[in-house]
Amino acid sequence: MNRFAYARPATIADAAALLARPGTRAIAGGTNIVDLMKEGVESPDLLVDLRRLPLSEIREGEGGALSLGALVTNADTAYDPRVAERFPLLASAILAGASAQLRNAATNGGNLNQRTRCYYFYDVATPCNKREPGSGCGALGGVNRIHAILGASDQCIATHPSDMCVALAALAARVKLHGPDGERIVEFADYHRLPGDDPSRDTNLAPGEIVTAIDIDPFDCGPHWTYLKLRDRLSYAFALVSVAVALRIEAGEVREARIALGGVAHKPWRRPEAEALLVGRAAEDEAAFEAAAARLVKGAVGQGGNDFKIEMVRRAIVRALGQAAAGTPQPIADKRIA
């Protein structure tokens, strides 16, 4: 690890000014940046500790909306009674991620900004366009079992690792930012990037900008939600594929559908045109589930080692829709690969 300077600003404006400098990185829970520094992937000149900033509350909005402070821990968010009652999909997704120890330290803002878990990104002895633009992609033609099948490019096939973000995508959250030009709000679908020709950037966060909160509007789906995470082991494993579903069902008919996928792309994957195939259909119409699943994975491409994911995620979508329609969410302790 290289030598670096450390700052702990007391105001958001001061933190934003520091983070606008080249070679600067933010730290809060430290569950990702410290690993990256130890592995030599990140070597900041200045580390800006955000933990003194007034961003550690969950605030009420209009009509049951919530604003999740960026420095609230993942555990405090998942166990907050208002989140558990109004957004059980989000609580379930958070509790499916990482370990209890990590959830106690990791923050909401950090969860949004965590880097990919690609083996080649972490191994500085291998080529990686995300870590070193122009060096190549070791995963293409390499070990790529966990890698993307949707939205990838010939520069990068890494996937976004978050569970929380998949639920936030399905809930159509908004990300509140503060930067040199003041405050701006970004739709969640626009916060993370696909790799394209520049996989070094995971988000559309500009230099000097800080995530201050995540806003979620009410979505009344009653018991008709689920977060289905399929992984190699029940504890402490990233998703091979995951599916977040919330359905608004009235008189036995789907009136609104939200579906987001994790583990398949560089960002949480959502296609409104697939969700539209469910609207107006009977709540447990399996043919409609199959049609929506087919549309969601349309264009999926395997890289050899991850070809199995295409059929796996299609089946997972159908299974998750069935769980949500029946009001039987996937239990946290039953998220196996089969």
C-alpha positions as CSV (number, residue, x, y, z in Angstrom):
1,M,0.0,0.0,0.0
2,N,1.4,3.4,-0.9
3,R,1.7,6.4,1.5
4,F,-1.4,8.7,1.3
5,A,-2.8,11.8,3.0
6,Y,-6.0,11.6,5.0
7,A,-8.7,14.2,5.5
8,R,-11.9,14.1,7.6
9,P,-14.1,17.1,6.5
10,A,-17.0,18.2,8.6
11,T,-19.2,19.6,5.7
12,I,-20.5,18.2,2.5
13,A,-19.1,21.2,0.6
14,D,-15.6,20.7,2.0
15,A,-15.7,17.0,1.2
16,A,-16.9,17.7,-2.4
17,A,-14.0,20.2,-2.8
18,L,-11.5,17.6,-1.7
19,L,-12.9,14.9,-3.9
20,A,-12.7,17.1,-7.0
21,R,-8.9,16.8,-6.8
22,P,-7.2,14.2,-9.0
23,G,-5.9,11.2,-7.1
24,T,-8.5,11.4,-4.4
25,R,-10.8,8.7,-3.1
26,A,-13.6,8.6,-0.6
27,I,-13.9,6.2,2.4
28,A,-16.8,5.6,4.7
29,G,-17.4,2.0,5.8
30,G,-14.2,1.0,4.0
31,T,-15.4,-2.4,3.0
32,N,-14.3,-2.0,-0.6
33,I,-11.7,0.8,-0.9
34,V,-9.4,-0.8,1.7
35,D,-9.4,-4.1,-0.2
36,L,-8.6,-2.3,-3.4
37,M,-5.7,-0.4,-1.8
38,K,-4.3,-3.6,-0.2
39,E,-4.4,-5.3,-3.6
40,G,-2.7,-2.4,-5.4
41,V,-5.8,-1.7,-7.6
42,E,-6.3,1.7,-6.0
43,S,-3.4,4.0,-4.9
44,P,-5.0,7.3,-3.9
45,D,-2.8,10.3,-2.9
46,L,-5.6,11.5,-0.6
47,L,-8.3,9.5,1.2
48,V,-11.3,11.6,2.2
49,D,-13.2,10.1,5.2
50,L,-16.9,11.0,4.9
51,R,-18.0,9.8,8.3
52,R,-18.4,13.2,9.9
53,L,-20.9,14.3,7.3
54,P,-24.6,14.7,8.4
55,L,-25.8,11.8,6.2
56,S,-26.6,9.1,8.7
57,E,-30.4,9.4,8.9
58,I,-33.4,7.8,7.2
59,R,-35.9,10.6,6.6
60,E,-39.6,10.5,5.9
61,G,-40.9,11.9,2.6
62,E,-44.4,12.6,1.3
63,G,-46.9,9.7,1.2
64,G,-44.6,7.2,2.8
65,A,-41.5,7.9,0.7
66,L,-38.2,7.4,2.4
67,S,-34.8,9.1,1.9
68,L,-32.0,6.8,2.9
69,G,-28.9,8.8,4.1
70,A,-25.7,7.8,2.3
71,L,-23.9,7.0,5.5
72,V,-26.6,4.8,7.0
73,T,-25.2,1.3,7.2
74,N,-26.7,-1.5,5.2
75,A,-27.7,-3.3,8.4
76,D,-29.5,-0.2,9.9
77,T,-31.3,0.3,6.6
78,A,-32.5,-3.3,6.3
79,Y,-33.7,-3.5,9.9
80,D,-35.3,0.0,10.0
81,P,-39.0,-0.7,10.7
82,R,-40.1,1.7,8.0
83,V,-37.9,0.0,5.3
84,A,-38.9,-3.5,6.4
85,E,-42.6,-2.5,6.3
86,R,-42.8,-0.4,3.2
87,F,-40.0,-1.8,1.1
88,P,-39.5,-5.4,2.2
89,L,-37.9,-6.2,-1.2
90,L,-35.1,-3.8,-0.4
91,A,-34.6,-5.2,3.1
92,S,-34.5,-8.8,1.7
93,A,-32.0,-7.9,-1.0
94,I,-29.7,-6.2,1.5
95,L,-29.8,-9.1,3.9
96,A,-29.0,-11.5,1.1
97,G,-25.7,-9.6,0.5
98,A,-22.3,-10.0,2.2
99,S,-21.9,-11.1,5.8
100,A,-23.5,-9.6,9.0
101,Q,-20.1,-8.0,9.8
102,L,-19.8,-6.3,6.5
103,R,-23.4,-5.1,6.5
104,N,-22.7,-3.5,9.9
105,A,-19.9,-1.5,8.4
106,A,-20.9,-0.9,4.8
107,T,-22.9,2.2,3.9
108,N,-25.6,2.9,1.4
109,G,-23.5,5.3,-0.6
110,G,-20.6,2.8,-0.6
111,N,-22.8,0.0,-1.8
112,L,-23.8,2.1,-4.8
113,N,-20.1,2.9,-5.6
114,Q,-18.5,-0.5,-4.9
115,R,-16.3,-1.7,-7.7
116,T,-16.6,-5.0,-9.7
117,R,-15.5,-8.3,-8.2
118,C,-14.0,-9.5,-11.4
119,Y,-10.9,-11.7,-10.7
120,Y,-8.9,-10.0,-13.3
121,F,-9.7,-6.5,-12.0
122,Y,-8.3,-7.5,-8.6
123,D,-5.2,-9.3,-10.0
124,V,-2.8,-6.6,-11.0
125,A,-0.6,-9.1,-12.8
126,T,-3.3,-9.7,-15.5
127,P,-4.7,-7.3,-18.1
128,C,-7.9,-5.4,-17.3
129,N,-9.3,-2.5,-19.3
130,K,-11.2,-1.4,-16.2
131,R,-8.1,-1.1,-14.0
132,E,-5.7,-0.1,-16.8
133,P,-7.5,1.2,-20.0
134,G,-6.1,-0.4,-23.1
135,S,-4.4,-3.3,-21.4
136,G,-7.0,-5.9,-22.5
137,C,-9.6,-8.1,-20.8
138,G,-8.3,-11.2,-19.1
139,A,-11.9,-12.5,-18.7
140,L,-12.5,-12.7,-22.4
141,G,-11.2,-16.2,-23.2
142,G,-10.3,-16.7,-19.5
143,V,-12.2,-17.8,-16.5
144,N,-15.5,-16.1,-16.9
145,R,-18.1,-18.1,-14.9
146,I,-19.3,-15.1,-13.0
147,H,-19.2,-12.6,-15.8
148,A,-21.8,-10.7,-17.8
149,I,-24.2,-12.0,-20.4
150,L,-26.0,-8.7,-21.1
151,G,-24.8,-5.2,-21.9
152,A,-21.1,-6.2,-22.1
153,S,-18.6,-4.9,-24.6
154,D,-15.3,-6.2,-26.1
155,Q,-13.6,-4.1,-23.5
156,C,-15.2,-5.5,-20.4
157,I,-17.5,-8.3,-19.3
158,A,-17.5,-7.6,-15.6
159,T,-20.8,-7.6,-13.5
160,H,-22.0,-5.2,-10.9
161,P,-21.8,-7.0,-7.5
162,S,-24.5,-5.4,-5.4
163,D,-27.7,-7.0,-4.2
164,M,-29.1,-3.8,-2.7
165,C,-28.8,-2.0,-6.1
166,V,-30.9,-4.6,-7.8
167,A,-33.8,-3.9,-5.5
168,L,-33.3,-0.2,-5.8
169,A,-33.5,-0.5,-9.6
170,A,-36.8,-2.4,-9.3
171,L,-38.1,0.2,-6.9
172,A,-37.1,3.0,-9.4
173,A,-35.1,4.9,-6.7
174,R,-33.4,8.2,-7.3
175,V,-29.8,9.1,-6.3
176,K,-29.3,12.5,-4.7
177,L,-25.8,13.9,-5.4
178,H,-23.9,17.0,-4.2
179,G,-21.0,18.4,-6.1
180,P,-19.2,21.5,-7.2
181,D,-22.3,22.8,-9.1
182,G,-24.7,22.0,-6.2
183,E,-27.3,19.3,-5.9
184,R,-28.6,17.1,-8.6
185,I,-30.8,14.0,-8.7
186,V,-30.2,11.0,-11.0
187,E,-32.7,8.3,-11.8
188,F,-31.3,5.0,-10.6
189,A,-31.4,3.5,-14.0
190,D,-28.9,6.2,-15.1
191,Y,-26.6,6.1,-12.2
192,H,-24.5,3.0,-13.2
193,R,-22.9,2.7,-16.6
194,L,-22.5,-0.1,-19.2
195,P,-18.8,-0.6,-20.0
196,G,-18.8,0.4,-23.7
197,D,-15.4,1.8,-24.7
198,D,-14.6,3.1,-21.3
199,P,-15.1,0.4,-18.6
200,S,-12.9,2.3,-16.1
201,R,-16.0,4.2,-15.0
202,D,-18.7,2.3,-13.1
203,T,-21.0,5.2,-12.5
204,N,-22.0,8.6,-13.9
205,L,-20.7,10.3,-10.7
206,A,-18.7,13.4,-11.7
207,P,-15.4,14.4,-10.0
208,G,-16.2,16.1,-6.7
209,E,-19.7,14.7,-6.4
210,I,-20.9,12.8,-3.3
211,V,-23.9,10.6,-2.9
212,T,-26.0,12.2,-0.1
213,A,-29.2,10.1,-0.2
214,I,-31.2,7.5,-2.0
215,D,-34.9,8.5,-2.4
216,I,-37.6,5.8,-2.8
217,D,-41.3,6.6,-3.6
218,P,-44.0,4.2,-2.2
219,F,-44.9,1.3,-4.4
220,D,-47.8,-0.7,-3.0
221,C,-47.2,-4.3,-4.0
222,G,-48.5,-5.8,-0.8
223,P,-47.1,-9.3,-0.4
224,H,-46.3,-9.6,-4.1
225,W,-42.5,-9.2,-4.2
226,T,-39.4,-11.4,-4.0
227,Y,-35.7,-11.2,-4.1
228,L,-34.3,-14.4,-5.5
229,K,-30.5,-14.8,-5.3
230,L,-28.8,-17.8,-6.8
231,R,-25.2,-18.4,-5.7
232,D,-22.7,-21.1,-5.0
233,R,-23.1,-21.1,-1.2
234,L,-25.7,-19.7,1.2
235,S,-23.2,-17.4,3.0
236,Y,-21.0,-14.6,1.8
237,A,-21.1,-15.2,-2.0
238,F,-22.0,-12.8,-4.8
239,A,-24.9,-13.7,-7.0
240,L,-24.5,-15.8,-10.1
241,V,-27.9,-14.3,-11.0
242,S,-30.5,-12.5,-8.9
243,V,-34.0,-11.3,-9.6
244,A,-35.9,-8.6,-7.8
245,V,-39.7,-8.5,-8.5
246,A,-42.5,-6.3,-7.3
247,L,-46.0,-6.7,-8.7
248,R,-49.1,-4.5,-8.1
249,I,-52.0,-6.9,-8.4
250,E,-55.7,-5.9,-8.3
251,A,-58.6,-8.3,-8.8
252,G,-56.3,-11.1,-9.9
253,E,-54.7,-9.0,-12.6
254,V,-51.2,-7.5,-12.8
255,R,-51.6,-3.7,-13.0
256,E,-47.9,-2.8,-12.7
257,A,-44.7,-4.9,-12.8
258,R,-41.1,-4.2,-11.8
259,I,-38.3,-6.7,-12.5
260,A,-34.6,-6.1,-12.2
261,L,-31.7,-8.6,-12.6
262,G,-28.3,-8.8,-10.8
263,G,-25.2,-10.7,-11.7
264,V,-25.8,-10.5,-15.4
265,A,-24.5,-7.1,-16.5
266,H,-22.3,-4.1,-15.6
267,K,-25.3,-2.6,-13.9
268,P,-28.6,-3.7,-12.5
269,W,-30.6,-4.8,-15.6
270,R,-34.1,-3.7,-16.2
271,R,-36.3,-3.7,-19.4
272,P,-39.6,-1.9,-19.1
273,E,-40.8,-3.5,-22.3
274,A,-40.5,-6.9,-20.6
275,E,-42.5,-5.7,-17.6
276,A,-45.2,-4.4,-19.9
277,L,-45.9,-7.9,-21.1
278,L,-47.3,-8.8,-17.7
279,V,-49.6,-5.8,-17.4
280,G,-53.3,-6.8,-17.8
281,R,-52.5,-10.5,-17.6
282,A,-53.7,-12.8,-14.9
283,A,-51.5,-12.7,-11.8
284,E,-50.3,-16.3,-12.2
285,D,-50.1,-16.5,-16.0
286,E,-47.0,-18.7,-16.6
287,A,-47.1,-18.0,-20.3
288,A,-46.8,-14.3,-19.5
289,F,-43.9,-15.1,-17.1
290,E,-42.1,-17.0,-19.8
291,A,-42.6,-14.2,-22.3
292,A,-41.3,-11.5,-19.9
293,A,-38.3,-13.7,-19.1
294,A,-37.5,-14.2,-22.8
295,R,-37.7,-10.4,-23.4
296,L,-35.5,-9.7,-20.4
297,V,-32.7,-12.0,-21.6
298,K,-33.1,-11.2,-25.3
299,G,-29.6,-10.6,-26.8
300,A,-27.8,-12.4,-24.0
301,V,-24.3,-13.7,-25.0
302,G,-22.2,-16.2,-23.1
303,Q,-18.4,-16.2,-23.1
304,G,-18.0,-19.9,-22.7
305,G,-17.6,-20.3,-19.0
306,N,-20.8,-18.4,-18.2
307,D,-23.1,-19.8,-21.0
308,F,-25.1,-21.6,-18.3
309,K,-26.3,-18.2,-16.9
310,I,-28.5,-17.5,-19.9
311,E,-30.9,-20.4,-19.1
312,M,-30.3,-20.0,-15.4
313,V,-31.5,-16.4,-15.3
314,R,-34.5,-17.2,-17.6
315,R,-35.7,-19.9,-15.2
316,A,-34.9,-17.6,-12.2
317,I,-37.1,-14.9,-13.6
318,V,-40.0,-17.3,-14.1
319,R,-39.5,-18.7,-10.6
320,A,-39.3,-15.2,-9.1
321,L,-42.5,-14.0,-10.8
322,G,-44.3,-17.1,-9.5
323,Q,-43.1,-16.4,-6.0
324,A,-44.2,-12.7,-6.2
325,A,-47.6,-13.5,-7.7
326,A,-48.3,-16.0,-5.0
327,G,-47.1,-13.7,-2.3
328,T,-44.5,-16.2,-1.1
329,P,-41.1,-14.3,-1.2
330,Q,-37.9,-16.3,-1.4
331,P,-36.7,-17.0,2.2
332,I,-33.2,-15.5,3.0
333,A,-32.0,-19.0,4.0
334,D,-33.0,-20.7,0.8
335,K,-31.1,-19.1,-2.0
336,R,-29.2,-22.0,-3.5
337,I,-28.1,-22.4,-7.0
338,A,-30.7,-25.1,-7.9
